[in-house]
Amino acid sequence: MAQKVITVFGATGNQGGSTAAAIFNNPALSAKYKVRAITRDPTKRGAQALAAKGAELAKADLNDIDSVRSAIAGSYGVFAVTNYWETMSKTVEYQQGKNIVDACKDEGIKHLIWSGLPNVTKLTNGELTMVEHFDSKAEVAEYAEQTKGDMLVSYFMPGYFMSNLPGQFRPDSESGVVTLSQPWKPSETWIPILDIQKDTGSYTVGLLEAGAQANGVFVQGVSEWVHPKDITDQLSQLTGREVQFVEQPASVESAAKLGNKIAEELTQNMILIRDYSYFGKGAHEKQAQSDKFLVEGAQKNTWKKFAQGIDWQW
């Protein structure tokens, strides 16, 4: 049986790389699917490493729909991710996503896996309106649902990256106490943390494998739900250093006074976690609905295991 081509955008990055790895590292899946890796520069080391594993390399410009069509032509499935932070433009990211959806329809793609996020403005009833890097992706998902026709479309929504946490710990030079400070409630806020490199592919390829059962499905990509104090307590046990969580006051009004679009957006993002559990209130209670789409045999990572792999030097 001929392999089905799965085109992976951002194949040398976190999400695309994890999606490709989930196929390469599973003999049954690598026999079934051939990875076409979309990268800006096929000559770079990361791209060449993918080629050595059997990936077909291709280039595409997300701002050019003809380029996207050419890149995905002949594919069975597509995993697509965009990067808001390259342009910090909601309009640009939405157009890039729309180009992907339209190109997939034009080329007869059977299954599109879109890396999206919740629409924060709608989720919070207009309370938080500055989290553009969520809303732009959510609007692409809305467009896809309205226009997909017979194409299967599934939605992977990555949680809060575990890899963001190590750089947020601050050791005090005098007391020696290491602190993590965010506008969260120490033992009440539920944080959906994700090992973006290890666990993304377990979800994205799982959705691909689920086929029609995953059509229109929105998956919460979460390795583990934790409280802030869980994070610091476990790190303290691991390192033998005193590690504390410090709640940092924040409000929509205080975020607006920062006078910096990025700072305001990121502060509202943290408020989203505190007040709406990132995906919506009570989202942690619904995780099993997402985890049923994990690829067979997947074992998700935990904060404890992730932290054990970090060289903590304070």
Phi, psi and chi 1 to 4 in degrees:
 res  aa     phi    psi   chi1   chi2   chi3   chi4
   1 MET       -  133.4 -177.3 -179.4  -64.8      -
   2 ALA   -69.0  143.0      -      -      -      -
   3 GLN   -67.7  145.3  -70.4  174.7  -60.0      -
   4 LYS   -88.3  131.1  -63.8  177.7  178.7  178.2
   5 VAL   -79.8  127.0  174.9      -      -      -
   6 ILE  -114.2  111.1  -52.9  -59.8      -      -
   7 THR   -84.2  127.5  -63.9      -      -      -
   8 VAL  -117.4  111.9  178.2      -      -      -
   9 PHE   -78.5  148.8  -75.1   85.1      -      -
  10 GLY    63.6   36.4      -      -      -      -
  11 ALA   -65.4  -22.4      -      -      -      -
  12 THR   -95.5    3.8   58.3      -      -      -
  13 GLY   -99.8 -168.3      -      -      -      -
  14 ASN   -65.2  -59.0  -72.4  -33.3      -      -
  15 GLN   -72.7  -46.9  -63.9 -174.3   51.1      -
  16 GLY   -64.6  -39.7      -      -      -      -
  17 GLY   -63.2  -40.2      -      -      -      -
  18 SER   -67.4  -38.5 -177.0      -      -      -
  19 THR   -63.2  -45.8  -62.2      -      -      -
  20 ALA   -63.2  -42.7      -      -      -      -
  21 ALA   -63.6  -36.0      -      -      -      -
  22 ALA   -62.4  -29.1      -      -      -      -
  23 ILE   -81.5  -49.3  -65.2  173.8      -      -
  24 PHE   -60.6  -36.4  -70.0  136.3      -      -
  25 ASN   -85.8    1.2  -63.9  -22.5      -      -
  26 ASN  -121.6  108.0 -175.7  -46.9      -      -
  27 PRO   -54.8  -38.3  -27.0   35.9      -      -
  28 ALA   -66.6  -40.0      -      -      -      -
  29 LEU   -74.6  -38.2  -66.1  174.2      -      -
  30 SER   -69.7  -22.7   58.7      -      -      -
  31 ALA   -77.7  -26.9      -      -      -      -
  32 LYS   -88.7  -36.4 -176.0  176.3 -178.2  179.8
  33 TYR  -120.8  143.7  -58.9  117.1      -      -
  34 LYS  -111.3  128.5  179.1  176.1 -179.7   59.7
  35 VAL   -85.4  127.5  173.2      -      -      -
  36 ARG  -106.5  111.7  179.2 -178.5  -64.3  164.8
  37 ALA   -93.9  119.5      -      -      -      -
  38 ILE   -90.6  123.4  -55.1  -60.9      -      -
  39 THR  -144.4  152.8  177.1      -      -      -
  40 ARG   -69.9  -36.3  -71.9  179.7  177.4  173.2
  41 ASP  -133.9   97.6 -174.0   -6.1      -      -
  42 PRO   -62.7  -13.3  -22.8   34.8      -      -
  43 THR   -85.8  -12.0   66.0      -      -      -
  44 LYS   -69.7  158.5  -75.7 -167.6  173.1 -179.5
  45 ARG   -56.9  -44.8 -178.4  179.9  -58.5  174.7
  46 GLY   -61.2  -40.9      -      -      -      -
  47 ALA   -67.3  -42.3      -      -      -      -
  48 GLN   -65.5  -32.3  -70.9  -59.3  -55.5      -
  49 ALA   -65.3  -37.9      -      -      -      -
  50 LEU   -67.1  -40.6  -70.8  170.6      -      -
  51 ALA   -62.0  -36.8      -      -      -      -
  52 ALA   -65.7  -24.5      -      -      -      -
  53 LYS   -87.8   -3.8  -66.7  178.4 -179.7  179.4
  54 GLY   112.8    5.4      -      -      -      -
  55 ALA   -76.2  146.3      -      -      -      -
  56 GLU   -88.9  130.7  171.8 -170.8  -15.3      -
  57 LEU   -98.0  140.5  -59.0 -177.5      -      -
  58 ALA  -149.5  158.4      -      -      -      -
  59 LYS  -113.8  153.0  -66.2  175.6   67.0  174.7
  60 ALA  -156.8  147.3      -      -      -      -
  61 ASP  -111.3  111.9  179.0   -5.6      -      -
  62 LEU   -63.9  -16.5  -65.5 -177.9      -      -
  63 ASN   -84.3   -6.3  -61.5  -56.3      -      -
  64 ASP  -122.1  105.6  179.8   -5.1      -      -
  65 ILE   -63.5  -32.2 -168.9  169.7      -      -
  66 ASP   -64.2  -37.7  -71.0  -26.2      -      -
  67 SER   -64.4  -40.5  170.6      -      -      -
  68 VAL   -66.3  -43.3  177.7      -      -      -
  69 ARG   -57.2  -46.0  -73.0 -166.4 -167.0  101.1
  70 SER   -63.0  -38.3  -63.8      -      -      -
  71 ALA   -68.3  -33.8      -      -      -      -
  72 ILE   -99.2   -5.0   66.7  175.4      -      -
  73 ALA   -53.1  131.5      -      -      -      -
  74 GLY    84.4    2.0      -      -      -      -
  75 SER   -82.0  150.7  -60.6      -      -      -
  76 TYR   -84.7  -46.3  168.4   83.2      -      -
  77 GLY  -132.6  160.4      -      -      -      -
  78 VAL  -136.9  132.1  170.1      -      -      -
  79 PHE  -106.5  125.4  168.9   73.0      -      -
  80 ALA  -126.3  135.2      -      -      -      -
  81 VAL  -139.8  142.5   59.2      -      -      -
  82 THR  -119.9  164.6   49.5      -      -      -
  83 ASN  -122.4   98.0 -175.7    2.1      -      -
  84 TYR   -56.9  -38.7  167.6   86.8      -      -
  85 TRP   -70.0  -12.6  -59.8  106.9      -      -
  86 GLU   -66.6  -38.4  -75.7 -174.0  -20.7      -
  87 THR  -118.2  -18.1   62.5      -      -      -
  88 MET    52.7   38.6  -70.2 -173.5  -67.6      -
  89 SER  -124.5  116.3  168.5      -      -      -
  90 LYS   -61.6  -39.2 -179.8 -178.8  175.8 -177.8
  91 THR   -63.4  -44.1  -58.8      -      -      -
  92 VAL   -65.3  -46.1  169.7      -      -      -
  93 GLU   -64.1  -40.6 -176.2  170.2   43.3      -
  94 TYR   -61.1  -43.4  174.5   76.2      -      -
  95 GLN   -65.0  -39.5 -174.8   60.9   53.6      -
  96 GLN   -61.3  -44.7  -70.1  178.3  -16.3      -
  97 GLY   -64.4  -41.7      -      -      -      -
  98 LYS   -61.9  -40.3 -174.7  174.9  179.7  -66.5
  99 ASN   -59.4  -40.5  -74.5  -13.4      -      -
 100 ILE   -65.1  -47.4  -68.8  168.5      -      -
 101 VAL   -60.0  -48.1  173.5      -      -      -
 102 ASP   -64.6  -40.7  -70.2  -16.6      -      -
 103 ALA   -65.0  -39.1      -      -      -      -
 104 CYS   -63.7  -40.9  -75.4      -      -      -
 105 LYS   -64.3  -44.3  -72.9  178.9   57.8 -174.1
 106 ASP   -61.9  -36.4  -67.8  -14.3      -      -
 107 GLU   -92.3    3.0  -68.9  -61.0  -37.9      -
 108 GLY    70.7   31.0      -      -      -      -
 109 ILE   -62.8  136.3  -57.5  -56.6      -      -
 110 LYS   -79.9  -37.5  -60.1  -60.9 -176.5 -176.4
 111 HIS  -144.3  119.1 -161.2  161.2      -      -
 112 LEU  -107.0  128.7  167.4   63.3      -      -
 113 ILE  -106.9  113.6  -46.4  -66.7      -      -
 114 TRP  -103.5  129.2  170.9 -109.8      -      -
 115 SER   -83.4  103.7  177.2      -      -      -
 116 GLY  -121.7 -170.6      -      -      -      -
 117 LEU  -152.8  166.0  -74.7  165.4      -      -
 118 PRO   -65.7  154.1  -18.8   31.3      -      -
 119 ASN   -83.1  102.3 -172.0  -48.5      -      -
 120 VAL   -67.5  -39.5  176.6      -      -      -
 121 THR   -58.4  -44.3  -60.1      -      -      -
 122 LYS   -73.7  -42.0  -68.7 -177.2  177.8  179.7
 123 LEU   -59.4  -36.2  178.4   65.8      -      -
 124 THR  -100.9   13.0   65.3      -      -      -
 125 ASN    53.4   41.5  -65.8  -46.3      -      -
 126 GLY    82.1    5.5      -      -      -      -
 127 GLU   -72.0  -44.2  178.1 -172.5  -12.2      -
 128 LEU  -112.7  110.3  -56.3  175.1      -      -
 129 THR  -117.7    1.1   60.6      -      -      -
 130 MET  -103.0    1.6  -66.2  -66.0  -66.4      -
 131 VAL   -86.7   70.3 -167.1      -      -      -
 132 GLU   -64.1  -34.4  -72.3 -169.4  -10.2      -
 133 HIS   -72.4  -10.1   69.6  -69.8      -      -
 134 PHE   -89.5  -51.3  -83.6   51.1      -      -
 135 ASP   -61.6  -38.1  -73.6    1.8      -      -
 136 SER   -63.4  -42.6   51.8      -      -      -
 137 LYS   -68.0  -37.9  -64.3  177.1 -180.0   68.0
 138 ALA   -64.3  -37.2      -      -      -      -
 139 GLU   -69.2  -30.2  -71.1  175.5    9.9      -
 140 VAL   -65.3  -42.2  172.0      -      -      -
 141 ALA   -61.7  -41.0      -      -      -      -
 142 GLU   -62.3  -41.9  -67.7  168.8    7.9      -
 143 TYR   -62.9  -43.3  175.1   77.0      -      -
 144 ALA   -62.1  -42.1      -      -      -      -
 145 GLU   -65.3  -32.5  -79.3  -59.6  -70.8      -
 146 GLN   -76.5  -26.8  -68.0  166.1    1.5      -
 147 THR  -121.2   -1.2   63.0      -      -      -
 148 LYS   -67.5  -23.6   65.7 -175.9 -179.1 -178.6
 149 GLY    60.8 -125.9      -      -      -      -
 150 ASP   -85.3   -4.5  -65.8  -26.8      -      -
 151 MET   -72.9  136.0 -179.6  170.9   65.1      -
 152 LEU   -78.1  132.2  -54.9  178.7      -      -
 153 VAL  -132.6  127.8 -174.0      -      -      -
 154 SER  -121.9  156.1  -55.2      -      -      -
 155 TYR  -127.3  118.9  -54.2   92.5      -      -
 156 PHE  -100.6  122.7  169.0   69.3      -      -
 157 MET  -114.6  100.3  -59.1 -173.0  -63.4      -
 158 PRO   -68.7  138.9   24.5  -33.4      -      -
 159 GLY   -76.9 -162.9      -      -      -      -
 160 TYR   -75.1  122.5 -170.2   76.1      -      -
 161 PHE   -62.4  126.2  -65.3    6.0      -      -
 162 MET   -56.9  -36.5  -75.1 -171.7 -165.7      -
 163 SER   -65.6  -13.9   53.4      -      -      -
 164 ASN   -77.2  -21.5  -74.4  -18.1      -      -
 165 LEU   -73.0  -44.4  -72.6  167.6      -      -
 166 PRO   -52.8  -38.9  -30.3   38.2      -      -
 167 GLY   -75.2   -4.4      -      -      -      -
 168 GLN   -95.3   -7.1  -64.2  177.0   17.7      -
 169 PHE   -82.7  134.7  -69.9   93.1      -      -
 170 ARG  -124.1  114.8  -62.0  -72.9 -177.4  -93.1
 171 PRO   -81.7  138.9   27.9  -31.8      -      -
 172 ASP   -86.8  124.6 -174.8  -81.0      -      -
 173 SER   -65.5  -25.0   58.0      -      -      -
 174 GLU   -92.9  -52.5  -64.4 -176.5    2.3      -
 175 SER   -82.8  -23.4   68.8      -      -      -
 176 GLY    82.3   -3.9      -      -      -      -
 177 VAL   -75.4  132.2  175.8      -      -      -
 178 VAL   -97.1  133.1  178.5      -      -      -
 179 THR  -124.9  150.0   60.9      -      -      -
 180 LEU  -119.0  123.1  170.0   66.2      -      -
 181 SER  -123.7  122.1 -179.1      -      -      -
 182 GLN  -150.1  162.3  -72.2  -73.4    1.5      -
 183 PRO   -80.9   55.0   28.5  -34.6      -      -
 184 TRP  -119.1  159.2  -58.7  -29.2      -      -
 185 LYS   -86.6  125.3  -58.8  -66.9 -177.1 -177.9
 186 PRO   -52.4  -43.3  -25.4   33.8      -      -
 187 SER  -119.6   13.4  -59.8      -      -      -
 188 GLU  -121.3  -39.1  -62.2  174.6   19.1      -
 189 THR   -66.6  130.7  -62.8      -      -      -
 190 TRP   -96.6  121.7  -78.0  107.8      -      -
 191 ILE  -109.7  123.1  -47.7  166.9      -      -
 192 PRO   -87.6   89.5   32.1  -31.1      -      -
 193 ILE   -88.2  146.4   55.8  174.8      -      -
 194 LEU  -135.1  131.2  172.0   68.8      -      -
 195 ASP   -80.6   95.1 -174.0  -23.6      -      -
 196 ILE   -62.2  -32.0 -167.4   69.8      -      -
 197 GLN   -82.3  -36.8  -66.6 -176.1  -26.9      -
 198 LYS   -84.9  -44.7  177.9 -176.3  179.2  -62.4
 199 ASP   -99.4  -14.3  -70.0  -19.9      -      -
 200 THR   -55.7  -49.9  -66.1      -      -      -
 201 GLY   -62.0  -28.8      -      -      -      -
 202 SER   -63.5  -33.0  -64.2      -      -      -
 203 TYR   -83.5  -49.1  -77.6  107.3      -      -
 204 THR   -65.5  -43.1   55.6      -      -      -
 205 VAL   -73.8  -30.4  178.1      -      -      -
 206 GLY   -62.2  -40.2      -      -      -      -
 207 LEU   -64.9  -41.0  -73.9  166.0      -      -
 208 LEU   -60.2  -45.0 -178.8   68.3      -      -
 209 GLU   -65.6  -31.7  -76.6  -77.7  -87.1      -
 210 ALA   -71.4  -19.8      -      -      -      -
 211 GLY    58.6 -130.4      -      -      -      -
 212 ALA   -60.9  -26.3      -      -      -      -
 213 GLN   -65.6  -20.5  -65.3  179.7   27.5      -
 214 ALA   -99.6    5.0      -      -      -      -
 215 ASN   -66.5  123.5 -170.6   26.6      -      -
 216 GLY    77.5    6.8      -      -      -      -
 217 VAL   -83.9  136.2  167.9      -      -      -
 218 PHE  -109.8  115.5  -71.5   76.6      -      -
 219 VAL  -103.2  132.1  156.2      -      -      -
 220 GLN   -82.1  111.2  -61.7  175.6  171.4      -
 221 GLY   -83.1   95.4      -      -      -      -
 222 VAL  -133.9  125.2 -178.7      -      -      -
 223 SER   -77.8  -40.5  -61.0      -      -      -
 224 GLU  -161.8  138.3 -177.0 -179.4   23.8      -
 225 TRP   -91.6  126.9  -75.4   90.7      -      -
 226 VAL  -138.3  159.1  -66.1      -      -      -
 227 HIS   -92.2  155.1  -65.6  -53.5      -      -
 228 PRO   -53.5  -40.3  -27.9   35.5      -      -
 229 LYS   -67.8  -28.3 -165.1  171.2 -175.8  -60.0
 230 ASP   -61.8  -42.2  -63.2  -27.5      -      -
 231 ILE   -61.1  -49.2  -66.8  172.1      -      -
 232 THR   -73.3  -38.8   53.5      -      -      -
 233 ASP   -62.7  -43.6  -75.6   -6.3      -      -
 234 GLN   -67.4  -36.6  -69.7 -179.6   29.6      -
 235 LEU   -69.0  -36.1 -170.2   55.4      -      -
 236 SER   -62.9  -44.2 -178.3      -      -      -
 237 GLN   -63.3  -37.8  -66.4  170.1    6.4      -
 238 LEU   -71.7  -42.3  175.5   65.0      -      -
 239 THR   -95.7  -17.6   62.6      -      -      -
 240 GLY    77.2    7.3      -      -      -      -
 241 ARG  -102.6  152.9  -71.0  -78.4  -62.2  -88.3
 242 GLU   -73.9  121.0 -176.2  177.0    0.7      -
 243 VAL  -125.6  126.8 -175.0      -      -      -
 244 GLN  -125.9  149.1  -64.6 -179.0   -6.4      -
 245 PHE   -96.7  133.9  178.1   77.2      -      -
 246 VAL  -119.1  118.7  177.6      -      -      -
 247 GLU   -72.9  126.9 -177.0  177.3  -12.2      -
 248 GLN  -105.5  117.7  172.9 -174.6  -41.4      -
 249 PRO   -60.1  140.9  -20.5   32.7      -      -
 250 ALA  -159.8  145.2      -      -      -      -
 251 SER  -145.8  167.4   65.4      -      -      -
 252 VAL   -59.0  -39.6  173.7      -      -      -
 253 GLU   -66.0  -43.4  -67.4   75.0   20.8      -
 254 SER   -68.6  -33.3   64.2      -      -      -
 255 ALA   -64.6  -40.0      -      -      -      -
 256 ALA   -64.6  -29.0      -      -      -      -
 257 LYS   -77.8   -7.3  -67.8  178.3 -178.7  178.3
 258 LEU   -66.9  -25.9  -66.0  171.0      -      -
 259 GLY    68.9   21.5      -      -      -      -
 260 ASN  -140.7  121.1  179.3  -60.5      -      -
 261 LYS   -58.0  -45.3  178.1 -175.1  175.0 -177.4
 262 ILE   -65.2  -46.0  -62.8  176.2      -      -
 263 ALA   -62.4  -39.7      -      -      -      -
 264 GLU   -66.4  -42.7 -176.9  174.7    2.1      -
 265 GLU   -62.6  -45.6  175.7  159.8   -5.7      -
 266 LEU   -68.3  -35.1  -65.5  178.0      -      -
 267 THR   -65.5  -43.5  -61.0      -      -      -
 268 GLN   -63.2  -32.8  -74.6 -157.6    8.3      -
 269 ASN   -61.2  -42.2 -162.6  164.7      -      -
 270 MET   -70.1  -34.3  -62.1  -53.2  102.4      -
 271 ILE   -66.2  -36.6  -65.3  172.5      -      -
 272 LEU   -57.0  -44.2  172.7   72.7      -      -
 273 ILE   -63.8  -45.2  -65.1  174.0      -      -
 274 ARG   -64.0  -45.6 -177.5 -169.0   69.3 -164.2
 275 ASP   -99.5  -19.1  -64.6  -15.0      -      -
 276 TYR  -132.7   14.3  -64.1   91.4      -      -
 277 SER    50.8   31.9  -62.7      -      -      -
 278 TYR    72.2  -54.1 -168.5   98.9      -      -
 279 PHE   -98.4   -6.9  -62.8  110.5      -      -
 280 GLY   129.1  149.7      -      -      -      -
 281 LYS   -56.3  133.3  -65.2  178.9 -179.8  179.7
 282 GLY    79.5   10.3      -      -      -      -
 283 ALA   -61.9  -30.9      -      -      -      -
 284 HIS   -63.2  -26.5   64.6  -74.0      -      -
 285 GLU   -77.1  -11.0  -62.0  173.8   -9.8      -
 286 LYS  -108.3    9.6  -55.0  172.5 -176.2  176.3
 287 GLN   -61.8  -32.7 -171.1   58.4   41.3      -
 288 ALA   -60.6  -29.7      -      -      -      -
 289 GLN   -65.1  -31.3  -62.6  174.3   20.9      -
 290 SER   -82.4  -39.4  -67.3      -      -      -
 291 ASP   -68.5  -16.7  -72.5   -5.8      -      -
 292 LYS   -68.8  -12.1   69.3 -178.2 -178.2 -178.8
 293 PHE   -96.8    2.6  -71.7   99.0      -      -
 294 LEU   -60.9  143.5  -74.3  164.1      -      -
 295 VAL   -60.5  146.3   74.4      -      -      -
 296 GLU   -55.1  131.1 -174.7  176.9   -2.6      -
 297 GLY    86.3   -0.4      -      -      -      -
 298 ALA   -66.9  137.9      -      -      -      -
 299 GLN  -119.6  112.8  -63.9  -68.6  -38.7      -
 300 LYS   -73.3  153.9  -62.5 -166.3  -64.1 -179.5
 301 ASN   -80.3  167.9 -153.0    1.0      -      -
 302 THR  -126.8  161.7   64.2      -      -      -
 303 TRP   -59.9  -40.6  165.6 -114.6      -      -
 304 LYS   -60.5  -47.1 -175.9  176.2 -178.8  179.2
 305 LYS   -66.8  -39.4  -70.1 -179.9 -179.4  178.1
 306 PHE   -62.0  -46.0 -178.6   86.0      -      -
 307 ALA   -64.3  -30.4      -      -      -      -
 308 GLN   -65.7  -22.2  -72.4  172.4  -18.4      -
 309 GLY   -91.0    2.5      -      -      -      -
 310 ILE   -99.3  138.6  -58.6  -65.0      -      -
 311 ASP   -87.6   91.8 -177.1   14.9      -      -
 312 TRP   -79.0  109.2  -59.9   97.7      -      -
 313 GLN  -121.6  103.3  -64.7 -172.4   -1.0      -
 314 TRP  -115.5      -  -66.2  -43.4      -      -
